[in-house]
Amino acid sequence: MGVDAAARTRAQGVALAVFSSVCFGASGPFGKALIEGGLDPLQAVWLRITVSALALVPIVCAARARRRARSLRAQLRPHLGRLAAYGLTGVAGCQACYYLAASRLPVGVAILLEFTGPVMVLVWLRLVRRAPVHRTAAAGVAVAMAGLALVVQVWTGLSLDPLGLAAGLGAAACQASYFLLVDRLAGRVDPLVITTAGSVVAAAALAALAAPWALPWRVLGDAVPVAGRTAPGWALVAWIALVSTVLAYLTGIAGLHRLSAQVGGAICYTEAVAATLIAWAALGERLTPVQLAGGAIVLTGAYIAQRAAVPPDRPVAADTPAATGTAAGTATGGGAAPQARPADAPR
């Protein structure tokens, strides 16, 4: 590939990765608009995951039509337990906690809390697995924690909603669990199949909690306030499911196939910025200057930790989760730290 062609490929990859990250970032603000319109957080999450699963199942069937069903079953059978755990924690738990946090906190704060998931992975590796952690990665953790203290304004006695804070940290813990599970599945199960299976499991698991039979379906036809105007509830559901999940996932795959893991890992942090800006434009939410500074520090610390944990020239394999998305981190092999979150952990 010539220099010009390689440059074009990288430019296309950057554009696709940024687009994917912005799509993911929009899920929190528009999901919160639905919650404020009459849905509870679990109902909004269930609708998002269920519609996404209904869209992804035919996509994965069409994309993998050339593979025999028997071969696919043989690939999945040894990993059913991990796929179930992935669906319960990485998809259902992560999204449910994030939406609960976003319903009680500014969306920007909620997503910054969830972005501490990669930091939790490093702590888990060091304290539980007793794996060595690079000093620079440890410094990144310290920087991220300092930024988080500014975001939640600890000097005020944690004046933010306690349940919202707990839910945000729960989302981070679920995200960390997801990283570790994907680490075990990497290279063994097709990433698109992982995503679809996780969505199906999550939709089934959340059905009992979301109680769709009691869901206020009228909200889908109501005019929901957003960005100073109104939009039908069904349009917001379609957006968070089809644009902020399915389209974001597919463009993330395409983008990361054209970029190195390091570049993709750096671009992923635009998601938190996008979520904060969209929440400001759509919901009128504003963070204080101190919180904005803290958010920048959190993202810087997480980036430092990630960059120190993985060799800069590590290539992206097209069939691994590191190649399937554009945000906060997926565990790489051998106990390494998060690299670039696959789009199969949508927020």
C-alpha positions in Angstrom: 0.0 0.0 0.0 1.4 3.4 -1.0 1.9 6.3 1.3 -1.2 8.2 -0.1 -3.4 5.1 0.2 -2.2 4.4 3.7 -2.9 8.0 4.7 -6.4 7.8 3.2 -7.0 4.6 5.1 -6.0 6.2 8.4 -8.1 9.3 7.7 -11.1 7.1 7.0 -10.4 5.1 10.1 -10.2 8.3 12.2 -13.5 9.6 10.7 -15.3 6.3 11.3 -13.9 6.0 14.9 -14.9 9.5 15.9 -18.3 9.1 14.3 -18.8 5.8 16.3 -17.7 7.5 19.5 -20.1 10.4 19.0 -23.0 8.0 18.3 -22.2 6.1 21.5 -22.0 9.4 23.4 -25.5 10.4 22.4 -27.1 7.4 24.1 -26.9 8.8 27.6 -28.6 12.2 26.8 -31.3 10.8 24.6 -31.9 7.9 27.1 -32.2 10.4 29.9 -34.8 12.4 27.8 -36.9 9.2 27.6 -36.5 8.7 31.4 -37.6 12.2 32.0 -40.5 11.6 29.6 -42.0 8.8 31.7 -39.8 5.6 31.5 -37.8 4.4 34.4 -34.1 3.7 33.7 -34.5 -0.1 33.5 -37.3 0.2 31.0 -35.3 2.6 28.8 -32.3 0.2 28.9 -34.5 -2.8 28.1 -36.0 -1.1 25.1 -32.6 -0.1 23.8 -31.0 -3.6 24.2 -34.1 -5.4 22.9 -34.4 -3.3 19.7 -30.6 -3.6 19.2 -30.8 -7.4 19.6 -33.6 -7.6 17.1 -31.5 -5.6 14.6 -28.3 -7.5 15.3 -29.6 -11.0 15.0 -30.4 -10.8 11.3 -27.2 -8.9 10.7 -25.0 -11.6 12.3 -27.0 -14.3 10.5 -26.5 -12.6 7.1 -22.8 -11.8 7.8 -22.0 -15.4 8.9 -24.3 -17.2 6.4 -21.4 -18.9 4.8 -20.5 -20.6 8.1 -22.3 -23.8 8.8 -24.5 -23.7 11.9 -22.8 -26.8 13.3 -19.4 -25.0 13.1 -20.9 -22.0 14.9 -22.4 -24.1 17.6 -19.1 -25.9 18.1 -17.4 -22.5 18.5 -19.9 -21.2 21.1 -20.5 -24.3 23.2 -17.2 -24.1 25.3 -17.9 -20.4 26.1 -21.6 -20.4 26.9 -20.9 -19.6 30.6 -18.7 -16.6 29.8 -21.1 -15.3 27.1 -23.9 -15.4 29.6 -21.8 -13.6 32.2 -20.8 -11.1 29.6 -24.4 -10.4 28.7 -25.4 -10.1 32.4 -22.5 -7.8 33.5 -21.0 -6.2 30.4 -24.3 -5.4 28.7 -27.2 -5.6 31.1 -25.4 -4.5 34.3 -23.3 -1.8 32.7 -26.1 -0.2 30.8 -28.6 -0.4 33.6 -26.2 1.2 36.1 -25.2 3.9 33.6 -28.8 4.9 32.9 -29.6 4.9 36.6 -26.6 7.1 37.2 -27.5 9.4 34.3 -31.1 9.7 35.6 -29.8 11.1 39.0 -26.6 12.9 37.9 -25.5 15.0 35.0 -24.8 12.7 32.1 -21.2 14.0 31.9 -20.6 12.9 35.5 -22.2 9.5 35.0 -20.1 8.7 32.0 -16.9 9.9 33.7 -17.7 7.6 36.6 -18.1 4.7 34.2 -14.8 5.6 32.5 -13.0 4.6 35.7 -13.7 1.0 34.6 -10.2 0.6 33.0 -8.7 1.9 36.2 -10.6 -0.8 38.1 -9.1 -3.4 35.8 -5.6 -2.3 36.6 -6.4 -2.4 40.4 -7.9 -5.9 40.0 -4.9 -7.2 38.1 -2.5 -5.9 40.7 -4.4 -6.8 43.9 -6.2 -10.0 42.9 -4.2 -11.5 40.1 -0.9 -10.2 41.5 0.2 -9.2 38.0 2.9 -6.6 37.7 1.6 -3.1 36.7 3.9 -0.6 35.0 4.8 2.4 37.2 3.5 4.7 34.5 0.2 2.8 34.5 0.0 3.2 38.3 0.7 6.9 37.9 -2.2 7.1 35.4 -4.5 5.5 38.0 -3.5 8.1 40.6 -4.1 10.9 38.1 -7.5 9.5 37.2 -8.5 9.2 40.8 -7.4 12.8 41.5 -9.6 14.0 38.6 -12.5 11.9 39.9 -12.3 13.6 43.2 -12.7 16.9 41.4 -15.7 15.6 39.4 -17.6 14.4 42.5 -16.4 17.4 44.5 -15.3 15.4 47.6 -14.7 18.5 49.6 -18.4 19.2 49.7 -19.0 15.8 51.4 -20.1 14.1 48.1 -23.0 16.4 47.6 -24.0 14.6 44.5 -26.9 12.0 44.7 -25.5 9.0 46.6 -27.5 6.4 44.6 -26.4 8.0 41.4 -22.7 7.9 42.5 -23.1 4.2 43.5 -24.8 3.4 40.2 -22.0 5.2 38.3 -19.3 3.2 40.1 -21.4 0.0 39.6 -21.3 0.7 35.9 -17.5 1.0 36.1 -17.3 -2.3 38.0 -19.5 -4.0 35.4 -17.4 -2.5 32.6 -14.3 -3.8 34.3 -15.9 -7.3 34.5 -16.7 -7.0 30.9 -13.1 -6.2 30.0 -11.9 -9.3 31.8 -14.5 -11.5 30.2 -13.8 -10.3 26.7 -10.1 -11.0 27.4 -11.0 -14.6 27.8 -13.2 -14.7 24.7 -10.7 -12.8 22.4 -9.7 -14.8 19.4 -12.1 -17.7 20.3 -15.5 -16.3 19.4 -16.4 -13.9 16.6 -16.8 -10.3 18.0 -20.1 -9.8 16.2 -21.4 -13.0 17.6 -20.3 -12.0 21.1 -22.1 -8.7 20.8 -25.3 -10.3 19.5 -25.3 -13.1 22.1 -24.6 -10.5 24.9 -27.5 -8.4 23.7 -29.9 -11.3 23.6 -28.9 -12.5 27.1 -29.2 -9.0 28.5 -32.6 -8.4 27.0 -33.9 -11.6 28.5 -32.3 -11.0 31.9 -33.7 -7.4 32.1 -37.2 -8.3 31.0 -38.1 -9.5 34.5 -36.8 -6.3 36.1 -38.1 -3.9 33.4 -41.5 -5.5 33.4 -42.3 -4.6 29.8 -45.9 -5.8 30.3 -46.3 -2.8 32.7 -44.2 -0.4 30.5 -46.0 2.9 29.8 -46.1 2.4 26.1 -47.8 5.7 25.6 -44.4 7.4 26.1 -43.4 6.0 22.6 -46.1 8.1 21.1 -45.7 11.1 23.3 -43.8 14.3 22.4 -40.6 14.1 24.6 -38.8 17.4 25.3 -35.2 17.4 23.9 -32.9 20.2 22.8 -35.5 22.8 23.3 -38.0 21.0 21.0 -39.9 17.7 21.2 -39.5 14.4 19.5 -41.7 11.3 19.5 -40.6 8.7 22.1 -40.3 6.0 19.5 -37.8 8.1 17.5 -35.6 8.5 20.6 -35.8 4.7 21.2 -34.9 4.1 17.6 -31.9 6.5 17.9 -30.4 4.9 21.1 -30.9 1.4 19.7 -30.1 1.7 16.0 -27.8 4.7 15.9 -26.1 4.8 19.3 -25.7 1.0 19.4 -26.0 -0.9 16.0 -24.6 1.8 13.7 -22.0 2.9 16.3 -20.8 -0.7 16.6 -20.6 -1.3 12.9 -18.8 2.0 12.2 -16.5 1.2 15.1 -15.5 -2.1 13.6 -14.8 -0.4 10.2 -12.8 2.4 11.9 -10.6 0.2 14.1 -9.8 -2.1 11.1 -8.0 0.9 9.6 -6.2 2.1 12.7 -3.7 0.9 15.2 -4.9 0.0 18.7 -3.1 3.0 20.2 -4.8 5.5 17.9 -8.2 3.8 18.4 -7.6 3.9 22.2 -6.9 7.6 22.1 -10.0 8.4 19.9 -12.2 6.5 22.3 -12.1 9.4 24.9 -14.1 11.6 22.6 -17.1 9.6 23.7 -17.1 11.3 27.2 -16.7 14.7 25.6 -19.5 14.0 23.1 -21.8 12.8 25.9 -21.2 16.0 27.9 -21.7 18.3 25.0 -24.8 16.6 23.8 -26.2 16.6 27.3 -25.6 20.3 27.4 -27.3 20.9 24.0 -30.2 18.5 24.5 -30.9 18.7 28.2 -29.3 22.0 29.3 -27.0 20.2 31.7 -23.8 22.1 32.6 -20.8 21.0 34.6 -18.9 23.4 36.8 -15.5 24.5 35.7 -14.0 22.4 38.4 -15.9 19.3 37.2 -14.8 20.0 33.6 -11.2 20.2 34.7 -11.6 17.0 36.7 -13.1 15.3 33.7 -10.1 16.2 31.6 -7.8 14.9 34.3 -9.8 11.6 34.6 -9.5 11.0 30.8 -5.8 11.9 30.9 -5.1 9.5 33.7 -7.0 6.7 32.0 -5.2 7.3 28.8 -1.8 7.3 30.5 -2.6 4.1 32.3 -3.8 2.4 29.0 -0.8 3.7 27.0 1.7 2.4 29.5 0.1 -1.0 29.6 0.3 -1.9 25.9 3.3 -1.5 23.6 2.8 1.5 21.3 3.3 -0.5 18.1 1.0 -3.3 19.0 -1.0 -4.2 15.9 -4.8 -4.6 15.8 -6.0 -8.0 14.7 -9.1 -7.8 12.6 -10.8 -10.7 14.4 -10.2 -9.6 18.0 -12.3 -7.4 20.2 -9.6 -4.7 20.2 -10.5 -4.2 16.6 -14.2 -3.8 17.1 -14.9 -0.4 18.5 -13.9 3.0 19.8 -14.3 3.7 23.4 -13.0 3.3 26.9 -11.2 0.0 26.9 -11.2 -3.7 26.4 -8.9 -6.1 28.2 -6.0 -7.3 26.0 -4.4 -10.6 26.3 -2.2 -11.9 29.1 -3.5 -9.6 31.9 -2.7 -6.4 30.1 -4.7 -3.2 30.7 -7.6 -2.0 28.7 -6.9 -0.9 25.2 -9.8 0.2 23.1 -13.4 -0.5 24.1 -15.3 -2.6 21.6 -18.6 -1.2 20.5 -20.2 -4.3 21.9 -20.3 -2.5 25.3 -22.6 0.3 24.2 -23.6 3.1 26.6 
